[in-house]
Structures are given as C-alpha cells and as structure tokens.
Amino acid sequence: MITEVRNKWSKDETAMFDDIPRDGSTIGNKALREVLGWTTGGSSDTNEESEGWKRFWRVRDQLIGRGVIAVGRGKGGSVRRVLEITAEPEEAKSLAALEQRETPEELQERNLYPGVKVFVETELLKTYKFSELVVDTVADKGKKKGGGKWSCPDIVAVGLKSFELIPGREIDVITIEVKPEMEAAIDGIFETMAHTVGSTYSYLAVFHSPEKGPVEEHKNYQRVCDECARLGLGFFSFSEYDNNDSYTVHLDPRRTTTEKQQLDEFLTGANLAPGCIKKLHQWVKFG
C-alpha cells in the first residue's frame, strides 16, 4: 500500500504525489510544476533545460518508477495517480470512466522507461563516442499522426560526432523499443524493425525477471537473437530497470544508411521535448 512506503520517499516525491488528483484524473505537467512552485524562470518558463524542469522530470520519473503514478494518454504531457486496489468505490468508478485506460502490461512497460533511459545515456552509447547526445522518452507523447501502432519507439537518442581530421559532422538516430517480458519480445522485433526507416541504429530492450531463471534459457531467447541478427537489430535485456549492472547487451545493431530527409521526418514526428528540439536546432545552426 502507498501509505506504508511513503516514509521512504523524498520530500519532493511526497509533494508532487500530494498535488496529483486523488481520483485518478490527470493533471498537466506544466500545471503541476506551477502548483509545486518549481518555476525557476517564472510560470512562463518553457525551457526544459532549466533547473525547475530538471527537478520536475527527475521527481516525476522517480514516482513512475515506484509505480504510484502513470503518464496520461495523448499529447500535451500529463500524469495521474495509479489507484490502489483498496481504493474507495468512488475513486475506482472515476478511474473506470477515464478514456483510453492503460492495461497492466502497458503500465508495467512505462515504469521501465526511466531506468532504460538512464542506461542508454550513461552506458549503452559510450562505445559510439558521440561528442554530444540527447535522449528522450517519446512513448508517452502520442504516436505520429497516421503512423499506426508501430510508428514511434519508446525512447529516441540522437548523437553527434565530430572528427579531428575529417571535415563535417555526423548525426545518428538511435531508437529503443522496450518490452516488459520475453513473452512480448517477438512482437517487439517487428516494432523495432519498423523504426529502422527513420533511424541509423535500432535496439530491442527486454525486461526479464530473475525469478524466471537466466534469460538465455527462456524459450524465446534464441529466436530473438537469431531474428535480431538477421535484421541487423540490437538486443539487450535487464533484470532491474534502475541498476545498470543488471543490463546485458546480447547483440549490437548494424548501422543503417538512412537518408537525411527520412531522419528529419522521423524526428519531427517523434514529439521530442522542446529542450531536445532546441539542442538539435543548435547543431544544425552551428554545423
């Protein structure tokens, strides 16, 4: 129960949770930040690189990781409480009335995003030797209009490379599709493959509970490895979303030569955060 673990939360986590509606309805990210008073640049501050926004995203992701809040559906950016099973009938009824509710599987997957994002930023892309990097979780920002079920990955990374003796700079777009269990990995392969049309590297990331034994012994493991290798996809698994040491990269992806126009269209439709878009514009301007 939430009331039994709140004493382990930080003051910021408690403050944010208390300001999210109790009945399971959503509150916009901007409105929630203003209620909390985390507006270092005033209420008109839209710079997501500001300390106020960084604080907001950090605490929001911590609460998502605890499984007590979830991201609201659609565009605009919002959050809602995950109501306890023991919730009052009125609260449960209110939640049931919400449109486009998340299934338990979707909620479980969304709770993995913050940890996977940290792993991508701090470990996975070290070998690419990017001079600059932006990473954003885009699964909670709505699919590209008209793009269909597989049009948008869960996490997008954009890396910039510059060279000492070779003129010009190079940009790579990396996509990560997250699945909450090996049973869903086969579908994940096809979703990951769909993202290669607008990326240079694509990964499938799969959570595997240690209670189910080594991932290498799962019935789907060899098929996932074979298919990813055949299609040139990367594949890594993890047993603790917030522990980088639990991540294992089984396959590195092959680089896809994708037209710059396709990369640009893909990123435009990915609904990246304003701070990420601003950074990409700076790369273009000074490139």
C-alpha positions as CSV (number, residue, x, y, z in Angstrom):
1,M,0.0,0.0,0.0
2,I,1.2,3.5,-0.8
3,T,0.7,4.7,2.8
4,E,3.1,2.0,4.0
5,V,6.0,3.1,1.9
6,R,5.7,6.9,1.8
7,N,8.1,7.3,4.6
8,K,10.8,6.1,2.2
9,W,10.1,8.9,-0.3
10,S,12.0,12.1,-0.7
11,K,10.2,15.4,0.3
12,D,9.9,16.3,-3.4
13,E,8.3,12.9,-4.2
14,T,5.8,13.4,-1.4
15,A,5.0,17.0,-2.5
16,M,4.4,16.0,-6.1
17,F,2.3,13.0,-5.3
18,D,0.1,15.0,-2.9
19,D,-0.6,17.6,-5.7
20,I,-1.8,15.0,-8.2
21,P,-5.6,14.4,-8.2
22,R,-6.7,11.6,-5.8
23,D,-9.5,10.3,-8.1
24,G,-7.2,9.2,-10.9
25,S,-7.8,12.1,-13.2
26,T,-4.9,13.7,-15.0
27,I,-3.0,17.0,-14.4
28,G,-0.8,18.6,-17.0
29,N,2.9,18.7,-16.4
30,K,3.1,22.5,-16.7
31,A,0.2,23.0,-14.3
32,L,1.7,20.5,-11.8
33,R,5.0,22.2,-11.9
34,E,3.4,25.6,-11.2
35,V,1.4,24.2,-8.3
36,L,4.6,22.9,-6.8
37,G,6.4,26.2,-7.3
38,W,9.3,24.7,-9.2
39,T,9.4,27.6,-11.7
40,T,12.9,29.0,-11.6
41,G,12.2,31.1,-14.6
42,G,8.6,32.1,-13.6
43,S,5.4,30.4,-14.8
44,S,6.2,31.3,-18.4
45,D,9.4,29.3,-18.2
46,T,9.3,26.8,-21.1
47,N,13.0,25.9,-21.2
48,E,13.1,22.2,-20.3
49,E,16.8,22.6,-19.5
50,S,16.1,24.9,-16.6
51,E,16.6,23.7,-13.0
52,G,12.9,23.8,-12.4
53,W,12.1,21.5,-15.2
54,K,15.0,19.2,-14.5
55,R,13.8,18.8,-10.9
56,F,10.3,18.2,-12.1
57,W,11.3,15.4,-14.6
58,R,13.6,13.8,-12.1
59,V,10.9,13.5,-9.4
60,R,8.2,12.5,-11.9
61,D,10.3,9.7,-13.2
62,Q,11.1,8.5,-9.7
63,L,7.3,8.3,-8.9
64,I,6.7,6.5,-12.2
65,G,9.4,4.0,-11.3
66,R,7.7,3.4,-7.9
67,G,4.6,2.5,-9.8
68,V,2.4,5.1,-8.0
69,I,1.8,7.4,-10.9
70,A,1.4,6.9,-14.6
71,V,1.7,9.1,-17.7
72,G,-1.6,10.4,-19.1
73,R,-2.6,9.4,-22.6
74,G,-2.4,11.7,-25.7
75,K,-0.4,14.8,-26.4
76,G,0.4,17.7,-24.1
77,G,2.0,15.8,-21.2
78,S,0.2,14.8,-18.0
79,V,0.3,12.4,-15.1
80,R,-2.3,10.6,-12.9
81,R,-2.2,8.5,-9.8
82,V,-2.3,4.7,-10.1
83,L,-5.2,4.0,-7.7
84,E,-4.7,1.2,-5.2
85,I,-6.8,-1.9,-5.3
86,T,-8.2,-0.9,-2.0
87,A,-9.4,2.5,-3.3
88,E,-12.8,3.8,-2.4
89,P,-15.6,2.8,-4.8
90,E,-16.0,6.4,-5.8
91,E,-12.3,6.6,-6.8
92,A,-12.4,3.3,-8.7
93,K,-15.6,4.4,-10.5
94,S,-13.9,7.7,-11.5
95,L,-10.9,5.9,-12.9
96,A,-13.0,3.5,-14.8
97,A,-14.6,6.5,-16.5
98,L,-11.3,7.7,-17.9
99,E,-11.0,7.2,-21.6
100,Q,-8.2,5.1,-23.1
101,R,-7.0,3.5,-19.9
102,E,-3.7,1.7,-19.8
103,T,-3.6,-2.0,-19.4
104,P,-1.5,-3.6,-16.7
105,E,1.1,-4.6,-19.3
106,E,1.3,-1.0,-20.7
107,L,1.7,0.4,-17.2
108,Q,4.4,-2.1,-16.3
109,E,6.3,-1.2,-19.5
110,R,6.0,2.5,-18.8
111,N,7.5,2.1,-15.4
112,L,10.7,0.7,-17.1
113,Y,11.3,3.8,-19.3
114,P,13.2,6.0,-16.7
115,G,15.8,3.3,-15.9
116,V,16.3,2.3,-19.6
117,K,16.7,5.9,-20.5
118,V,19.5,6.3,-17.8
119,F,21.2,3.1,-19.1
120,V,21.1,4.4,-22.7
121,E,22.5,7.8,-21.6
122,T,25.3,6.6,-19.3
123,E,26.4,3.2,-20.6
124,L,24.9,1.9,-23.9
125,L,26.1,4.7,-26.2
126,K,29.6,5.1,-24.7
127,T,31.0,3.0,-27.5
128,Y,29.7,5.3,-30.1
129,K,31.9,8.2,-28.9
130,F,29.4,10.9,-29.5
131,S,30.6,14.4,-28.8
132,E,27.0,15.4,-27.9
133,L,23.9,13.4,-27.1
134,V,20.2,14.0,-26.5
135,V,17.9,11.2,-25.2
136,D,14.1,11.5,-24.7
137,T,11.3,9.2,-23.8
138,V,8.7,9.6,-26.5
139,A,6.3,6.7,-25.9
140,D,4.1,8.9,-23.6
141,K,3.7,11.7,-26.1
142,G,1.4,10.1,-28.6
143,K,2.1,8.3,-31.9
144,K,2.8,10.2,-35.1
145,K,-0.5,11.1,-36.7
146,G,-1.4,8.5,-39.3
147,G,1.7,6.4,-38.4
148,G,-0.1,3.4,-36.9
149,K,0.8,1.2,-34.0
150,W,4.5,0.9,-34.7
151,S,5.2,4.4,-35.9
152,C,7.0,5.6,-32.7
153,P,9.6,3.9,-30.5
154,D,9.7,4.2,-26.7
155,I,13.0,6.1,-26.4
156,V,14.9,8.1,-29.0
157,A,18.6,9.1,-28.8
158,V,20.3,11.5,-31.2
159,G,24.1,11.6,-31.2
160,L,26.5,14.0,-32.8
161,K,30.0,13.0,-34.0
162,S,32.8,15.4,-35.0
163,F,36.2,14.4,-36.3
164,E,39.7,15.7,-35.8
165,L,41.0,15.3,-39.4
166,I,37.8,14.7,-41.4
167,P,35.6,17.7,-42.3
168,G,31.9,17.9,-41.4
169,R,29.9,16.2,-38.6
170,E,27.7,13.1,-38.5
171,I,24.4,12.5,-36.8
172,D,23.0,9.2,-35.7
173,V,19.4,8.5,-34.6
174,I,19.0,5.5,-32.3
175,T,15.7,4.0,-31.3
176,I,14.9,1.8,-28.4
177,E,11.7,-0.4,-28.1
178,V,11.0,-1.6,-24.6
179,K,9.2,-4.8,-23.7
180,P,8.2,-5.9,-20.1
181,E,8.8,-9.6,-20.7
182,M,10.4,-12.1,-23.0
183,E,7.0,-13.3,-24.0
184,A,6.4,-10.0,-25.7
185,A,9.8,-9.9,-27.4
186,I,8.8,-11.4,-30.7
187,D,6.3,-8.7,-31.3
188,G,9.0,-6.3,-30.2
189,I,11.2,-7.4,-33.0
190,F,8.8,-6.3,-35.7
191,E,8.1,-3.0,-33.9
192,T,11.9,-2.4,-33.7
193,M,12.3,-3.2,-37.3
194,A,9.6,-0.7,-38.2
195,H,11.7,2.1,-36.6
196,T,14.7,1.4,-38.9
197,V,13.1,3.5,-41.6
198,G,13.9,6.6,-39.7
199,S,17.0,5.7,-37.7
200,T,20.6,4.5,-38.1
201,Y,20.6,2.1,-35.1
202,S,17.6,0.3,-33.5
203,Y,17.5,-1.7,-30.3
204,L,15.1,-4.0,-28.6
205,A,15.2,-3.8,-24.8
206,V,13.5,-6.6,-22.8
207,F,13.0,-6.9,-19.0
208,H,13.4,-10.4,-17.7
209,S,12.7,-11.2,-14.1
210,P,15.5,-13.2,-12.4
211,E,12.7,-15.3,-10.8
212,K,12.2,-16.9,-14.2
213,G,15.8,-18.0,-14.4
214,P,18.6,-16.9,-16.8
215,V,17.3,-15.1,-19.8
216,E,19.5,-17.3,-22.0
217,E,17.3,-20.3,-21.0
218,H,14.0,-18.7,-22.0
219,K,12.2,-20.4,-24.9
220,N,12.2,-17.2,-26.9
221,Y,15.8,-16.2,-26.3
222,Q,17.5,-17.9,-29.3
223,R,14.8,-16.9,-31.7
224,V,15.0,-13.3,-30.6
225,C,18.8,-13.4,-31.1
226,D,18.6,-15.1,-34.5
227,E,15.9,-12.7,-35.8
228,C,17.7,-9.6,-34.5
229,A,21.0,-10.7,-36.0
230,R,19.2,-11.4,-39.3
231,L,17.6,-8.0,-39.4
232,G,20.6,-6.0,-38.0
233,L,18.9,-5.0,-34.8
234,G,20.5,-4.6,-31.4
235,F,19.2,-6.5,-28.4
236,F,19.7,-6.1,-24.7
237,S,18.0,-7.4,-21.6
238,F,17.9,-6.4,-17.9
239,S,16.6,-7.7,-14.6
240,E,16.5,-4.4,-12.6
241,Y,15.4,-1.4,-14.5
242,D,17.3,1.0,-12.2
243,N,20.5,-1.0,-11.9
244,N,23.0,-0.6,-14.9
245,D,24.8,-3.7,-13.7
246,S,21.8,-5.9,-14.5
247,Y,21.8,-4.9,-18.2
248,T,23.4,-7.2,-20.7
249,V,23.9,-6.3,-24.4
250,H,23.4,-9.5,-26.4
251,L,23.7,-8.1,-29.9
252,D,25.0,-4.8,-31.3
253,P,22.9,-3.4,-34.2
254,R,24.2,-2.8,-37.7
255,R,24.3,0.8,-38.9
256,T,21.6,1.6,-41.4
257,T,22.3,4.1,-44.1
258,T,19.2,6.3,-43.9
259,E,18.6,9.4,-46.0
260,K,18.8,12.6,-44.0
261,Q,15.3,13.6,-45.2
262,Q,13.9,10.4,-43.6
263,L,15.8,11.0,-40.4
264,D,14.4,14.6,-40.2
265,E,10.8,13.4,-40.8
266,F,11.2,10.7,-38.2
267,L,12.4,13.1,-35.6
268,T,9.8,15.7,-36.4
269,G,7.1,13.1,-35.9
270,A,8.6,11.7,-32.7
271,N,7.3,14.6,-30.5
272,L,10.7,15.2,-28.8
273,A,10.8,17.5,-25.8
274,P,11.3,21.2,-26.6
275,G,14.7,21.1,-24.9
276,C,15.8,18.3,-27.2
277,I,14.5,20.1,-30.3
278,K,16.3,23.3,-29.3
279,K,19.6,21.3,-29.0
280,L,19.1,19.8,-32.4
281,H,18.5,23.2,-33.9
282,Q,21.7,24.4,-32.4
283,W,23.6,21.5,-34.0
284,V,22.1,22.5,-37.4
285,K,22.8,26.2,-36.9
286,F,26.4,25.7,-35.9
287,G,27.1,22.6,-38.0
